[in-house]
Amino acid sequence: MQANSPSLLRLEQISLKSPQQASGSLDLLQDISFELFESDCLGIVGAAGAGKTSLLRLLNRLSQPSSGQIFYQNRPVEQLPVIQLRRQIMLVPQESRLLGMTVRQALAYPLLLRGLDQAMIQQRMQQGLEQLQIPADWLERSEIQLSVGQRQLVAIARAVMAQPKVLLLDEPTSALDAGRTALLLRLLKTLAAGSIAVVMVNHQLEVLQQFCGRLLLLQQGRLIQDLSAHQIDWSEIRQGLVARDAADLEEWG
């Protein structure tokens, strides 16, 4: 956290309810407040159903809060055109699709939307392939010719090449091997050093331990801890998550 610098994102008392059901709505998130700064490497953890993905989706307006206010660069996000906001705050979901495109087309698409010329697109694409060690022979492959992990890597490369101010990652290493995971973590730290803020939801605590400068701990839709790196007791976090998951299983059993 860079306490003396202006925040990129600021959440003030954000709550989110599920769509209305016959039995009434459910609180997915409750009264969440925090700030995100340039160069933050922010991890988000919590047991299943804690609200991690719901929180990510709020940050680039894929969902709208039921109450509270979100600011981007000190402006309420609803005052910004959605397309403009999502070019600055990009979300890579856990399950990514190429929407009928080849890998080459999928990587180029967000850059074409930004009006970049072919020379610049080619330059960024080459850099992205090198950074994540994506083989050139993937470029003409379609979605069905890629594994889950390969699609995940392409989706991350596509977002990185677009150079957002905030990169949101939902379980980005769930289908990656150890080598690719280490490569991705090095790249994310390089991006953060260049003033991009990276927010990662990840159930793999050993990955977050290598990544985090800050950690948010969610429990049943509430933010119960916002910790800087030196405050994080990973053993305690792990034990708490295991206990929470066990309690949830007992409740459903």
N, C-alpha and C positions, 0 to 999 in steps of 0.2 A: 504494500500500500504506500502511495506517495501522498502523505498527509498534507503537504504544502502545495500540491498541484490540484487544479480543478478536476472534478470527477468526470469521467466519460458517461457513466450511467449512475443514476441515483434512484433508489426505490424508497418510497415513503408509505409505510403502513399498508402494504399490498395484501389483499385477500382475493381468493379465487374460489368460486363455487362451481360444482359440477352442474351440467344441464339439469333442469328441473325434472324430477322423476315423480312417479305417483306417490312415493313415500316421502317426498321432499328432497331438497338439494343437499349435497354433501360438501363440506369445506375441504377443498384440496390444498389450499394455502391460507394461512391466517396471520395477518399483521406482520408482514415481513418488511424490514428496512435494512438496507446496506448500500454502500457505494462501491463502484468499480473504477479504478484509475488506470491511466496509461501504464503499460508494462506489467500490469498485474498478471500473475499466474494463479488463478483462483480455482480451487477444487471444490466440488460439491459432493457430499456423501449423505447417506441416510439409508435406512432399511427400505425394503420394497414398499411402495405406496407412500413414501415420505413426502413426495411432491417434487422430486428433482427435475424430471422432464417437464412437468407443468411449469416450473419456474423458468427453465430455459426458453420455453415457447412464449412466455410473456415478454422476454427481453427484446425480441424483434417483432412483436405484435402478431405472432401466429395465434395468440390468444389475447383476450382483453381481460384485465382485472375486474373483479366485481366491485372493488372499492380500493381507494388509495391512488397514488400518483407515481408514474415513472417518468424520469427526465433523462434526455440524452443531450449532453453538452449544455446542460441547464435549461433546455427547452422541453416542455411537455411533449411526449412522443406523439400524441394525437394531433399535434400541430404540424408534424412533418409528414409529407407524402409517404405512404407505406413503401413504395418501391425505393425511394431515396433512402429511407431508414434501413431497409434490408440490404442495400448495397454497402452500408457502413457497419451493420451488425449481421453477420452471416451465421446461420445455424447449419451444422452438418448432423443430421439425425443418425441414429444407430443403423437403420435400414435405409440405404440410399439407392436410388434408381437413376438410370440413364435416359429414361423416357424415349426409348426407341432410337437413340443416337449411338454412334460409335464412340469409343473413348475420345478420339480426337475431337469430334463434334461437341461432346459434352464438356470437355476442357475449354474449348474456344467460346462456347455459347455465352457465358456471363461477360466475357471480354468484348464480344460483338455488341452486346446490349449497352456496354459502356462507350461504344464508339471508337474503340482502339483500331488502328490500322493493322493490316496483315503482318507487317514487319514486327510491330510491338507484340502482337499475339504470339507470333512464332518465338520471339525472344523469351516471353514469360513462360510459354509452354516448355521450352527447352530447359529453362531454369527449374521449373516445377518437377519435370521428369528427373533431373539430376538430384534435386534435393531429397526426393523420396525414392530414388533409385527405381523408377518405373521403367521397365524395358520398352524400347521403341516399338517392338512388335505387338504390344498391347493396343496401339493407337487405332488399328482398324478392327478391333474386336467389338462385338456387340455385348449387351448385358448378359445374355445367356451363355456367353463364352468366358465369363469371368466368375471366379469363386466369390463367396461372400466377403472374404478378406480383401480380395482384389478390388471389388466394388467400393469397399470402405476406403481403401487407399486412394482410388481415383476421386471419390467425393471430397476427401480432405485436400487433395492436390488442387481440385477445381476451386475450392474456397480460398486456399492460400494464394493461388495465382491472381485472384480478384483483389487481393490486398485490402481487406476490410480494416476498420478501426478496432472492431471487436469480433473475435472468432469464438463461436459457441460450439462445443463438441459434446455429443451425447454418446457415451460408451465407445470412444473412437478406437480402442484397442481390443474390443471384445472378440474380434476374429483375426487379429494379427499375431504373428509369431513373435518370439522374444527379440529377434534381430530387427524386424520392422518396427516394433514398439520402441526400442532404443533409438532407432533412427528418427522416428516421429518426435520423441521427447527432445532430442537435440535440436530439431528444427523449431519446435514450439518455443524453446528457450531463446533461440536466435531471433524469432519473430518478436518476442516480448522485449528483448534488448533493443529492438528497433521501434519500440513504442506501441506495438499492437497488444491489446489486452486479450488474454486467452482464458476462457472459462470452460472447465471440463467436469462433466459428470462421469464418474467411473467407480465401479464396485471393486476394482482391483486396487487395494490400498497400497500395494508395493509400487504400482505405477504412480499413484498420486504422491507417494512419499518422495519420488524422484522429481516430481513436477512442481509441487505446490510452493508458492510463496505465502498463500493464505488458504484457509479451509473454512467452508461453511458446513455446519452439521445441521441437517433437517431431521425433525422427528414429528411424525403425524401432522405434516403441513406447517409446522412452526420452525423458525430459525432459532435454535437453542444455543449455538456457539458460532462466533466469527473469530477465528484464530489466526494469528500470524505464525510464520514458520517455527519460530523458537518456542511458541506456546503449545505446539501440537504434541500430544502423547499418543503415538500411533498404536501402542499396545492397548491403551485405554479406549481409543476409538474403536479398535477391532472388537474388543470384548463387549462394548456397548452395542455394536451392530449385531453381533451374534446373539446377545441376550434379547434384543428387540425382535429379531427374526424368529427366535424360539418362542417368544411370547405371542407373536402373531400366529404361528403355526398352532399353538395350544388353543388360541381363541377360535380359530377356524375349525380345529378338530373337535 
